[in-house]
């Protein structure tokens, strides 16, 4: 609740992300009366949101800084808001008195005013350079200079024709204009010649257009209106791609917005459709698939705005609240919605579908020569960055069990959050981390009792969060193979694994092990600290990738050789250490290259006798079966009663406290 304040904190618990519904909801209640927000917009970096309320107050929300600030009161309700696309990132606010004002957000001052419109402005856009502004109202469109606020051109209309929307395709410097007679024109900005035009109709049915939007790559246009279907136009081909029928309860469409396509796939176009019923429908327009429906608990949704870089939607509800939704899960994991009818599907659309089917079939028969991969690894030390994740999926024989993934994903919504309060700069990583941890807990409930699993899987989620299915299957493969015998002594560290590392060091560098013993350094310091963090604390991103290229190419036991090799490689530095903190410091900083570590690890493996080989302790590799995820029951043989241990710990602390008090009294 902004509560009429000038500034304040947005979220009290910044790291908390709800499992369903909006990420946050912002309202403005002042002296017991709700002041409705009416419009909002993102900046290009998605780090700030500008919002205007019904009394003319303008607020700036700093998402990364987790705070808000009141900018000014313009005395009139806003009809449109946007950030400028130049370096200044000033804010343009269109007001109900037909003026447009420019606000400097740093100084909180109104810089300039543009008052040449005769009716309320409904949209503002910018050309490629960001210096030319295109503002439109229902009866007028004006091109003007952002620096001087001088008019360059004015679009004149025929009688009885109203403007729906006129805007720039900034990457192409093309102007798109849509009118209420169902006509759409594309103009060249330099010559102002018409380069394309079409009518929004399907056979003899006119769309009665009310909204139009372009995809992020400016290849598609989506048009909708007072009809229960919408139209998709291919700009490059100059053809109608498809017309798609909406659900029966949708009578008309108020607004359409494309989500950023580069995040999920360049070939997938997700369209957010705001229906007259106040619900947001997410459509995959190329595959003609309804992915998800957003229904607000704060009344009907009145307008929406999509982020530029994240799969997030900001909505304004009928009750005047700002609600932020993260829809990444529903796009990366497509919910099945069968038999979506179409009014008409053109041959172009069928051709696209057939090509996509062929691509999928081709991918299924791709096989990787593991010997060839080992040769690449031997010669270059790592796999090509462009194909790394594909190679990992082939080495680990990942089945892509999307149906099983969907089931676990739905079940995970019932799991209470058990992870630590992490705070992320990237909300996409945070959302995926929380979701996949809940899914892992559904698959293996004992994970909730082991905090170190979060440290183990986090680096994988951080680099793979945009491909949730691949990331989850890598994590399951990692836990069920490289960590398959870690849970025998849960919740304690795996003493059997740590003993195997100790045996390797004892055979290859007994003097180092004696040095550890003399200084009371246990294997939890020199082995467990590396295992439980998957080496992420001692290598940067590129070095970490090189290491795991080699670990995934070799049997699980090679992981332990790598752990032992780390200490042996830095032995000269370790011999200078005397205190525990000095030792720990070398196991949580970037000290050596992955190439040095791997060279020593291969040397240890090749020169270790069978009595030292940890394969019997680590187990062998077993891939995930097709169509389902395996049950994993390598659980606690010690049958440790966690509650009893906790009680004993408390009793020990009380006894220790009483002894200290007795000593103090004496």
Wavefront OBJ file of the C-alpha trace (Angstrom):
o trace
v 0.000 0.000 0.000
v 1.547 3.281 -1.158
v -0.753 5.052 1.284
v -0.220 8.539 -0.113
v 3.459 8.510 0.942
v 6.231 10.317 -0.936
v 8.612 7.335 -0.798
v 8.981 3.948 0.830
v 9.796 0.251 0.499
v 7.859 -1.829 -2.020
v 8.183 -5.323 -0.547
v 8.933 -6.069 3.096
v 10.281 -9.515 2.154
v 12.028 -8.970 -1.178
v 13.089 -12.608 -1.577
v 9.554 -13.976 -1.188
v 7.904 -15.066 -4.422
v 4.379 -16.564 -4.182
v 3.782 -19.890 -5.903
v 0.640 -18.601 -7.635
v -1.090 -15.304 -8.377
v 0.735 -11.997 -8.800
v 4.300 -11.463 -7.570
v 3.044 -8.310 -5.877
v -0.026 -6.099 -5.807
v 0.235 -2.342 -5.176
v -2.677 -0.149 -4.111
v -2.991 3.451 -2.888
v -5.310 3.956 0.079
v -5.213 7.452 1.560
v -7.364 8.414 4.573
v -9.427 5.274 4.102
v -10.212 6.014 0.454
v -8.773 4.057 -2.467
v -7.078 6.157 -5.143
v -7.046 4.102 -8.333
v -3.999 3.608 -10.499
v -5.051 4.078 -14.125
v -1.916 3.539 -16.257
v 1.593 2.082 -15.906
v 4.624 1.401 -18.120
v 8.091 -0.222 -17.947
v 11.447 1.266 -18.828
v 13.649 -0.509 -21.399
v 15.713 -2.314 -18.731
v 12.610 -3.476 -16.807
v 14.174 -2.008 -13.665
v 11.591 0.768 -13.224
v 7.832 1.152 -13.590
v 6.078 4.504 -13.864
v 2.457 4.600 -12.687
v -0.206 7.308 -12.652
v -3.328 7.468 -10.481
v -6.737 9.071 -10.970
v -5.726 12.257 -9.097
v -2.751 12.991 -11.345
v -0.036 11.652 -9.023
v 2.928 10.050 -10.794
v 4.921 7.346 -8.972
v 8.168 5.646 -9.934
v 8.733 2.058 -8.749
v 12.379 0.953 -8.523
v 12.120 -2.842 -8.749
v 15.774 -3.731 -8.149
v 16.147 -1.191 -5.337
v 12.813 -2.373 -3.852
v 11.428 1.113 -3.278
v 8.997 3.644 -4.708
v 9.090 7.428 -5.051
v 6.419 10.050 -5.705
v 7.464 12.291 -8.605
v 4.815 14.989 -8.914
v 1.134 15.818 -9.178
v -0.025 16.939 -12.633
v -3.601 17.822 -11.495
v -5.081 15.774 -14.331
v -5.559 12.051 -14.778
v -3.114 10.411 -17.191
v -4.299 8.796 -20.422
v -0.923 7.260 -21.389
v 2.589 6.938 -19.906
v 5.931 5.905 -21.370
v 9.665 6.272 -20.888
v 11.567 8.006 -23.677
v 13.836 5.706 -25.684
v 16.838 8.051 -25.687
v 19.605 8.132 -23.066
v 17.754 10.566 -20.820
v 14.995 8.020 -20.051
v 12.646 10.884 -19.164
v 8.954 10.147 -18.738
v 6.246 11.341 -21.133
v 2.784 11.598 -19.585
v -0.315 12.210 -21.692
v -3.055 13.902 -19.648
v -6.826 14.103 -19.826
v -6.581 17.801 -20.806
v -4.978 16.680 -24.124
v -1.441 17.803 -23.202
v 1.773 15.760 -23.020
v 4.366 16.650 -20.375
v 7.990 15.530 -20.092
v 9.207 14.724 -16.559
v 12.815 14.415 -15.417
v 12.632 11.532 -12.932
v 15.883 12.483 -11.161
v 14.928 16.114 -10.519
v 11.185 15.345 -10.235
v 10.445 18.336 -12.445
v 8.285 18.932 -15.514
v 10.740 19.864 -18.294
v 8.486 20.627 -21.259
v 4.879 20.552 -22.389
v 3.315 19.613 -25.750
v -0.240 20.951 -26.134
v -1.111 20.550 -29.824
v -3.593 17.654 -29.555
v -7.332 18.322 -29.635
v -8.336 15.100 -27.806
v -6.766 12.725 -25.282
v -3.620 10.950 -26.460
v -4.024 7.165 -26.527
v -0.518 6.069 -27.602
v 3.058 7.378 -27.855
v 5.970 5.732 -29.697
v 9.465 6.620 -30.947
v 11.494 6.095 -34.104
v 14.832 4.232 -34.291
v 16.904 7.164 -32.989
v 14.429 7.999 -30.242
v 14.361 11.665 -31.274
v 11.088 11.658 -33.221
v 7.857 11.113 -31.303
v 4.612 9.800 -32.766
v 1.589 10.568 -30.581
v -1.950 9.710 -31.591
v -5.455 10.414 -30.388
v -8.770 9.221 -31.767
v -8.866 12.013 -34.371
v -5.271 13.147 -34.817
v -1.705 11.858 -35.189
v 1.293 14.165 -34.793
v 4.986 13.639 -35.530
v 7.154 15.907 -33.398
v 10.749 16.397 -32.278
v 11.542 15.273 -28.729
v 14.347 17.803 -28.307
v 12.515 20.922 -29.482
v 8.865 19.816 -29.084
v 8.240 21.214 -32.601
v 5.645 19.618 -34.914
v 7.028 17.886 -38.035
v 3.903 16.381 -39.619
v 0.196 15.894 -38.895
v -1.915 12.999 -40.182
v -5.260 14.192 -41.611
v -8.269 11.833 -41.643
v -11.351 11.401 -43.736
v -14.684 12.110 -42.144
v -16.324 9.325 -40.117
v -12.994 7.515 -39.689
v -11.348 7.263 -36.275
v -7.832 6.246 -35.350
v -7.407 2.992 -33.458
v -3.629 3.250 -33.073
v -0.650 4.700 -34.946
v 2.850 3.678 -33.883
v 6.443 3.146 -34.982
v 8.112 -0.151 -35.785
v 11.303 1.407 -34.455
v 13.752 -1.221 -35.759
v 12.481 -0.772 -39.317
v 11.483 2.920 -39.070
v 8.054 1.972 -40.393
v 4.793 3.564 -39.236
v 1.759 1.321 -38.666
v -1.670 2.943 -38.666
v -4.961 1.197 -37.864
v -8.409 2.749 -38.316
v -11.919 1.835 -37.223
v -12.933 0.985 -40.807
v -10.772 -2.191 -40.342
v -7.967 -0.893 -42.563
v -4.278 -1.105 -41.593
v -1.511 0.764 -43.440
v 2.282 0.510 -43.231
v 4.241 3.645 -44.185
v 7.915 4.300 -44.856
v 9.041 6.921 -42.313
v 11.573 8.588 -44.651
v 9.412 8.852 -47.784
v 5.961 8.522 -46.194
v 5.013 6.185 -49.023
v 2.603 3.337 -48.323
v 4.522 0.037 -48.401
v 1.659 -2.322 -47.467
v -1.983 -2.361 -46.466
v -4.633 -4.908 -45.533
v -8.166 -5.185 -44.228
v -8.902 -6.960 -40.946
v -11.388 -9.541 -42.137
v -11.865 -13.281 -42.424
v -13.806 -14.179 -45.540
v -16.866 -11.914 -45.225
v -16.506 -11.295 -41.465
v -14.988 -7.964 -40.432
v -12.992 -7.764 -37.220
v -14.290 -4.410 -35.941
v -10.723 -3.661 -34.891
v -10.065 -2.088 -31.487
v -6.439 -2.989 -30.783
v -3.237 -3.812 -32.664
v 0.309 -4.685 -31.568
v 3.608 -5.788 -33.156
v 5.922 -8.577 -32.019
v 9.306 -7.687 -30.531
v 11.173 -8.628 -33.720
v 8.593 -6.648 -35.741
v 7.717 -9.609 -37.969
v 4.085 -10.075 -36.911
v 1.062 -7.875 -36.256
v -1.843 -9.029 -34.082
v -5.230 -7.349 -34.581
v -8.337 -7.852 -32.447
v -11.591 -6.068 -31.692
v -15.323 -6.522 -31.200
v -15.229 -10.144 -32.312
v -14.412 -13.446 -30.647
v -11.451 -14.045 -32.946
v -8.200 -12.260 -33.750
v -5.968 -11.957 -36.799
v -2.203 -12.428 -37.188
v -0.454 -10.672 -40.092
v 3.030 -11.567 -41.363
v 4.781 -8.230 -42.071
v 7.712 -9.697 -44.028
v 5.555 -11.886 -46.284
v 2.754 -9.342 -46.510
v 0.210 -12.098 -45.884
v -2.360 -13.060 -43.314
v -0.797 -15.817 -41.224
v -3.918 -17.036 -39.444
v -7.184 -16.129 -37.769
v -7.746 -17.726 -34.376
v -11.040 -18.231 -32.573
v -11.183 -17.245 -28.907
v -13.065 -19.197 -26.196
v -16.858 -18.977 -26.266
v -17.077 -16.694 -23.223
v -14.963 -13.993 -24.933
v -17.154 -11.584 -26.871
v -14.549 -8.914 -27.672
v -10.938 -7.886 -27.038
v -9.801 -4.670 -25.336
v -6.012 -4.922 -25.725
v -3.271 -7.103 -27.246
v 0.417 -7.190 -26.278
v 3.217 -9.443 -27.512
v 5.614 -10.802 -24.901
v 9.373 -10.659 -25.638
v 10.094 -13.583 -27.969
v 13.893 -13.763 -27.600
v 13.572 -15.090 -24.032
v 11.853 -18.375 -24.814
v 12.508 -18.931 -28.529
v 12.903 -16.799 -31.610
v 10.264 -18.915 -33.388
v 7.608 -18.726 -30.663
v 5.334 -15.698 -30.457
v 3.294 -15.305 -27.279
v 0.389 -12.865 -27.383
v -1.352 -11.540 -24.265
v -5.011 -10.799 -24.985
v -7.143 -8.745 -22.587
v -10.775 -9.734 -23.080
v -13.792 -7.551 -22.363
v -14.491 -9.931 -19.466
v -11.333 -8.635 -17.749
v -9.235 -11.786 -18.207
v -5.811 -12.108 -19.846
v -5.335 -15.018 -22.267
v -1.836 -16.090 -23.317
v -1.694 -17.524 -26.849
v 1.089 -19.167 -28.821
v -0.030 -17.624 -32.107
v 2.066 -19.799 -34.441
v 1.015 -23.097 -32.878
v -2.530 -21.806 -32.222
v -2.386 -22.837 -28.581
v -3.908 -21.290 -25.473
v -1.217 -21.497 -22.790
v -2.708 -19.841 -19.732
v -5.455 -17.567 -18.439
v -4.913 -14.857 -15.805
v -7.903 -13.930 -13.643
v -7.346 -11.150 -11.117
v -8.606 -11.411 -7.549
v -8.873 -7.606 -7.480
v -11.698 -7.364 -9.999
v -11.565 -7.202 -13.780
v -8.269 -6.355 -15.443
v -8.614 -3.004 -17.206
v -5.236 -2.702 -18.969
v -1.887 -4.476 -19.215
v 1.745 -3.781 -20.047
v 4.407 -6.388 -20.871
v 8.065 -6.206 -19.851
v 10.772 -5.788 -22.500
v 13.179 -8.466 -21.236
v 11.255 -10.690 -18.805
v 8.153 -12.832 -19.197
v 6.167 -10.613 -16.872
v 2.867 -8.782 -17.232
v 1.821 -5.686 -15.283
v -1.944 -5.181 -15.032
v -4.252 -2.468 -13.715
v -7.395 -3.887 -12.091
v -10.899 -2.466 -11.790
v -10.197 -1.750 -8.114
v -7.205 0.353 -9.163
v -4.363 -1.904 -8.025
v -1.154 -2.671 -9.931
v -0.572 -6.433 -10.174
v 2.648 -7.982 -11.486
v 2.458 -11.542 -12.869
v 5.349 -13.804 -13.832
v 4.162 -16.077 -16.659
v 7.453 -17.800 -17.506
v 6.302 -21.189 -16.182
v 3.201 -21.183 -18.366
v 5.179 -20.360 -21.497
v 8.169 -22.656 -21.068
v 5.892 -25.473 -19.899
v 2.917 -25.415 -22.224
v -0.319 -26.505 -20.568
v -2.299 -28.814 -22.809
v -5.403 -27.197 -24.267
v -6.792 -29.401 -27.033
v -9.068 -28.726 -29.970
v -8.845 -24.948 -30.142
v -11.079 -24.131 -33.152
v -9.990 -21.743 -35.886
v -12.131 -19.568 -38.118
v -9.630 -19.938 -40.906
v -6.041 -21.055 -41.300
v -4.170 -19.964 -44.381
v -1.729 -22.186 -46.365
v 1.140 -20.126 -44.912
v 0.124 -21.233 -41.413
v -0.063 -24.888 -42.483
v 3.345 -24.618 -44.081
v 4.818 -23.260 -40.852
v 3.285 -26.114 -38.859
v 4.611 -28.754 -41.275
v 8.124 -27.300 -41.208
v 8.078 -27.286 -37.406
v 6.989 -30.925 -37.362
v 9.878 -31.862 -39.652
v 12.340 -30.039 -37.398
v 11.105 -31.954 -34.372
v 11.453 -35.265 -36.185
v 14.971 -34.378 -37.272
v 15.999 -33.579 -33.701
v 14.825 -36.987 -32.471
v 17.192 -38.911 -34.707
v 20.258 -36.817 -33.875
v 22.893 -38.910 -32.137
v 26.239 -37.904 -30.765
v 29.468 -39.834 -31.162
v 30.852 -39.937 -27.611
v 34.321 -40.865 -28.860
v 34.290 -37.790 -31.060
v 33.214 -35.664 -28.109
v 36.060 -37.018 -26.003
v 38.451 -36.086 -28.806
v 37.064 -32.532 -28.816
v 37.413 -32.386 -25.045
v 40.979 -33.685 -25.172
v 42.052 -31.200 -27.843
v 40.198 -28.091 -26.676
v 39.522 -28.739 -22.984
v 35.845 -27.810 -23.318
v 32.812 -28.130 -25.581
v 31.686 -25.308 -27.915
v 29.677 -22.778 -25.946
v 26.936 -22.630 -28.579
v 26.260 -26.383 -28.391
v 27.233 -27.072 -24.770
v 23.766 -27.689 -23.337
v 22.765 -29.864 -26.280
v 25.934 -31.942 -25.798
v 25.198 -32.277 -22.079
v 21.698 -33.530 -22.852
v 23.131 -36.137 -25.223
v 25.862 -37.268 -22.813
v 23.352 -37.625 -19.975
v 20.775 -39.239 -22.313
v 18.020 -36.882 -21.171
v 14.599 -38.118 -22.368
v 12.679 -34.785 -22.368
v 9.770 -36.189 -20.348
v 7.545 -33.149 -20.789
v 4.349 -34.871 -19.620
v 5.993 -36.142 -16.428
v 7.477 -32.679 -15.934
v 4.027 -31.067 -16.181
v 2.625 -33.446 -13.563
v 5.447 -32.706 -11.126
v 5.138 -29.016 -11.888
v 1.464 -28.997 -10.933
v 2.123 -31.055 -7.784
v 4.855 -28.640 -6.731
v 2.301 -25.889 -6.117
v 1.219 -27.846 -3.017
v 4.733 -27.797 -1.519
v 5.346 -25.130 1.100
v 8.409 -23.005 0.472
v 11.388 -24.442 2.347
v 14.336 -22.712 0.688
v 16.452 -20.030 2.303
v 15.738 -16.342 1.725
v 17.830 -15.809 -1.369
v 17.708 -12.463 -3.138
v 18.329 -12.363 -6.899
v 18.942 -9.560 -9.344
v 17.153 -11.580 -12.020
v 13.542 -12.411 -11.046
v 13.480 -15.087 -13.770
v 16.269 -17.011 -11.997
v 14.514 -16.567 -8.672
v 11.186 -17.832 -9.959
v 12.750 -20.874 -11.635
v 14.899 -21.639 -8.576
v 11.896 -21.674 -6.225
v 9.787 -23.698 -8.639
v 12.432 -26.344 -9.410
v 13.306 -26.725 -5.724
v 9.629 -27.428 -5.022
v 9.566 -29.946 -7.884
v 12.701 -31.663 -6.557
v 10.999 -31.887 -3.157
v 8.016 -33.594 -4.821
v 10.355 -36.059 -6.504
v 12.580 -36.591 -3.433
v 10.950 -35.324 -0.189
v 14.130 -35.748 1.886
v 15.614 -32.808 -0.041
v 13.635 -30.511 2.250
v 15.825 -31.683 5.147
v 19.135 -30.957 3.391
v 20.073 -27.309 2.968
v 23.173 -28.148 0.935
v 21.098 -29.339 -2.038
v 20.194 -25.708 -2.705
v 23.905 -24.825 -2.935
v 24.525 -27.825 -5.192
v 21.831 -27.096 -7.771
v 21.830 -23.287 -7.778
v 24.659 -22.783 -10.338
v 22.898 -25.149 -12.772
v 19.594 -23.290 -12.374
v 21.337 -19.955 -12.829
v 22.762 -20.896 -16.244
v 19.803 -23.029 -17.412
v 16.778 -21.185 -15.993
v 15.442 -20.349 -19.461
v 15.018 -24.047 -20.268
v 13.207 -25.463 -17.247
v 12.721 -29.029 -18.552
v 16.381 -29.439 -19.522
v 17.511 -27.919 -16.218
v 15.253 -30.160 -14.123
v 16.351 -33.331 -15.898
v 20.023 -32.397 -15.502
v 19.403 -31.898 -11.767
v 17.642 -35.249 -11.410
v 20.453 -36.963 -13.324
v 23.047 -35.191 -11.177
v 21.376 -36.160 -7.888
v 20.569 -39.754 -8.853
v 24.064 -40.452 -10.249
v 26.784 -38.099 -8.998
v 25.044 -37.821 -5.601
v 23.371 -41.230 -5.461
v 25.012 -42.301 -2.186
v 24.984 -38.936 -0.457
v 21.787 -39.595 1.505
v 22.836 -42.614 3.556
v 23.653 -40.446 6.568
v 21.086 -37.695 6.015
v 21.014 -34.976 7.248
v 24.754 -35.262 7.903
v 27.396 -35.075 5.152
v 28.055 -38.359 3.273
v 30.898 -39.786 5.377
v 31.411 -42.661 2.936
v 32.057 -40.226 0.070
v 34.348 -38.041 2.175
v 36.323 -41.117 3.254
v 36.838 -42.035 -0.404
v 38.313 -38.574 -1.090
v 40.529 -38.963 1.966
v 41.779 -42.328 0.657
v 42.749 -40.764 -2.691
v 44.733 -37.994 -0.978
v 46.277 -40.509 1.438
v 47.615 -42.631 -1.426
v 48.838 -39.835 -3.711
v 49.913 -37.182 -1.170
v 50.234 -38.619 2.361
v 52.205 -35.591 3.587
v 49.266 -33.309 2.766
v 46.851 -35.538 4.672
v 49.178 -35.567 7.695
v 49.240 -31.758 7.522
v 45.424 -31.746 7.597
v 45.408 -34.062 10.633
v 47.971 -32.016 12.547
v 45.857 -28.888 12.149
v 42.527 -30.638 12.877
v 41.246 -30.065 9.354
v 38.546 -32.599 8.537
v 37.312 -33.762 5.157
v 34.290 -31.491 5.613
v 36.644 -28.582 4.910
v 38.770 -29.889 2.028
v 36.185 -32.164 0.383
v 32.618 -31.414 1.446
v 32.888 -27.658 0.803
v 33.671 -28.413 -2.865
v 31.161 -31.237 -3.315
v 28.131 -29.465 -1.865
v 28.677 -26.309 -3.968
v 29.515 -28.200 -7.182
v 32.780 -26.177 -7.332
v 30.822 -22.965 -7.977
v 32.630 -21.020 -5.235
v 36.141 -21.705 -6.532
v 35.607 -21.184 -10.280
v 34.129 -18.414 -12.371
v 31.434 -19.205 -14.944
v 33.709 -20.144 -17.864
v 36.049 -22.284 -15.741
v 33.046 -23.935 -14.095
v 31.652 -24.871 -17.526
v 34.992 -26.453 -18.493
v 34.996 -28.526 -15.321
v 31.468 -29.847 -15.784
v 32.096 -30.595 -19.465
v 34.662 -33.101 -18.188
v 32.641 -34.333 -15.202
v 29.585 -35.127 -17.337
v 31.786 -36.904 -19.904
v 33.289 -39.234 -17.267
v 31.770 -41.713 -14.766
v 30.458 -40.305 -11.443
v 33.587 -41.395 -9.541
v 35.655 -38.833 -11.489
v 33.934 -36.153 -9.368
v 35.882 -37.380 -6.316
v 39.179 -37.388 -8.210
v 38.510 -33.735 -9.075
v 37.848 -32.914 -5.413
v 41.091 -34.582 -4.303
v 42.991 -32.942 -7.163
v 41.979 -29.478 -5.990
v 43.765 -29.847 -2.638
v 46.812 -31.521 -4.164
v 47.118 -28.783 -6.807
v 47.187 -26.016 -4.183
v 49.232 -28.049 -1.655
v 52.055 -25.497 -1.441
v 49.610 -22.810 -0.300
v 47.891 -25.179 2.137
v 51.198 -26.023 3.832
v 51.469 -22.342 4.808
v 48.130 -22.480 6.659
v 47.871 -23.089 10.404
v 44.402 -21.868 11.381
v 41.020 -23.241 10.315
v 39.905 -19.969 8.725
v 43.062 -19.861 6.602
v 42.295 -23.319 5.225
v 38.635 -22.482 4.577
v 39.618 -19.385 2.641
v 41.294 -21.477 -0.080
v 38.096 -23.492 -0.615
v 35.887 -20.516 -1.345
v 37.845 -18.338 -3.755
v 39.052 -18.518 -7.361
v 42.603 -19.835 -7.069
v 43.441 -22.152 -9.970
v 42.272 -22.811 -13.507
v 39.997 -25.694 -14.416
v 42.672 -26.986 -16.817
v 45.207 -27.399 -13.974
v 42.652 -29.165 -11.793
v 41.529 -31.519 -14.566
v 45.102 -32.392 -15.541
v 45.775 -33.489 -11.958
v 42.394 -35.290 -11.696
v 43.090 -37.400 -14.799
v 46.567 -38.139 -13.445
v 45.116 -39.349 -10.128
v 42.550 -41.518 -11.902
v 45.111 -43.143 -14.200
v 47.548 -43.907 -11.356
v 45.152 -45.126 -8.662
v 44.982 -48.855 -7.791
v 41.646 -50.661 -7.456
v 41.806 -50.369 -3.663
v 41.700 -46.569 -3.970
v 39.243 -46.311 -6.896
v 35.991 -44.800 -5.487
v 33.719 -46.360 -8.130
v 32.252 -48.846 -5.639
v 31.265 -45.981 -3.339
v 30.002 -43.644 -6.081
v 28.099 -46.194 -8.156
v 27.658 -46.294 -11.926
v 25.793 -44.004 -14.298
v 22.134 -44.735 -15.040
v 20.147 -42.335 -17.283
v 16.582 -41.196 -16.662
v 14.073 -43.614 -18.258
v 11.683 -42.468 -20.960
v 8.201 -41.156 -20.051
v 8.673 -40.976 -16.264
v 11.109 -39.881 -13.603
v 12.605 -42.672 -11.463
v 11.841 -43.167 -7.795
v 14.938 -42.592 -5.730
v 15.114 -44.453 -2.424
v 18.778 -44.318 -1.381
v 17.716 -42.868 1.943
v 18.873 -42.796 5.541
v 20.066 -46.173 6.818
v 20.949 -44.693 10.205
v 17.246 -43.882 10.883
v 18.200 -40.645 12.580
v 15.440 -39.060 14.623
v 15.777 -35.386 13.717
v 13.525 -34.268 16.545
v 15.605 -36.165 19.115
v 18.799 -34.672 17.707
v 17.335 -31.184 17.948
v 16.288 -31.761 21.558
v 19.763 -33.073 22.393
v 21.317 -30.012 20.774
v 19.145 -27.700 22.889
v 19.973 -29.638 26.077
v 23.693 -29.426 25.305
v 23.387 -25.678 24.775
v 21.556 -25.266 28.105
v 24.200 -27.323 29.948
v 26.967 -25.291 28.335
v 25.221 -22.054 29.321
v 24.811 -23.212 32.943
v 28.503 -24.124 33.123
v 29.493 -20.698 31.778
v 27.245 -18.973 34.320
v 28.658 -21.062 37.161
v 32.211 -20.180 36.099
v 31.283 -16.504 35.932
v 29.782 -16.580 39.446
v 32.910 -18.224 40.836
l 1 2 3 4 5 6 7 8 9 10 11 12 13 14 15 16 17 18 19 20 21 22 23 24 25 26 27 28 29 30 31 32 33 34 35 36 37 38 39 40 41 42 43 44 45 46 47 48 49 50 51 52 53 54 55 56 57 58 59 60 61 62 63 64 65 66 67 68 69 70 71 72 73 74 75 76 77 78 79 80 81 82 83 84 85 86 87 88 89 90 91 92 93 94 95 96 97 98 99 100 101 102 103 104 105 106 107 108 109 110 111 112 113 114 115 116 117 118 119 120 121 122 123 124 125 126 127 128 129 130 131 132 133 134 135 136 137 138 139 140 141 142 143 144 145 146 147 148 149 150 151 152 153 154 155 156 157 158 159 160 161 162 163 164 165 166 167 168 169 170 171 172 173 174 175 176 177 178 179 180 181 182 183 184 185 186 187 188 189 190 191 192 193 194 195 196 197 198 199 200 201 202 203 204 205 206 207 208 209 210 211 212 213 214 215 216 217 218 219 220 221 222 223 224 225 226 227 228 229 230 231 232 233 234 235 236 237 238 239 240 241 242 243 244 245 246 247 248 249 250 251 252 253 254 255 256 257 258 259 260 261 262 263 264 265 266 267 268 269 270 271 272 273 274 275 276 277 278 279 280 281 282 283 284 285 286 287 288 289 290 291 292 293 294 295 296 297 298 299 300 301 302 303 304 305 306 307 308 309 310 311 312 313 314 315 316 317 318 319 320 321 322 323 324 325 326 327 328 329 330 331 332 333 334 335 336 337 338 339 340 341 342 343 344 345 346 347 348 349 350 351 352 353 354 355 356 357 358 359 360 361 362 363 364 365 366 367 368 369 370 371 372 373 374 375 376 377 378 379 380 381 382 383 384 385 386 387 388 389 390 391 392 393 394 395 396 397 398 399 400 401 402 403 404 405 406 407 408 409 410 411 412 413 414 415 416 417 418 419 420 421 422 423 424 425 426 427 428 429 430 431 432 433 434 435 436 437 438 439 440 441 442 443 444 445 446 447 448 449 450 451 452 453 454 455 456 457 458 459 460 461 462 463 464 465 466 467 468 469 470 471 472 473 474 475 476 477 478 479 480 481 482 483 484 485 486 487 488 489 490 491 492 493 494 495 496 497 498 499 500 501 502 503 504 505 506 507 508 509 510 511 512 513 514 515 516 517 518 519 520 521 522 523 524 525 526 527 528 529 530 531 532 533 534 535 536 537 538 539 540 541 542 543 544 545 546 547 548 549 550 551 552 553 554 555 556 557 558 559 560 561 562 563 564 565 566 567 568 569 570 571 572 573 574 575 576 577 578 579 580 581 582 583 584 585 586 587 588 589 590 591 592 593 594 595 596 597 598 599 600 601 602 603 604 605 606 607 608 609 610 611 612 613 614 615 616 617 618 619 620 621 622 623 624 625 626 627 628 629 630 631 632 633 634 635 636 637 638 639 640 641 642 643 644 645 646 647 648 649 650 651 652 653 654 655 656 657 658 659 660 661 662 663 664 665 666
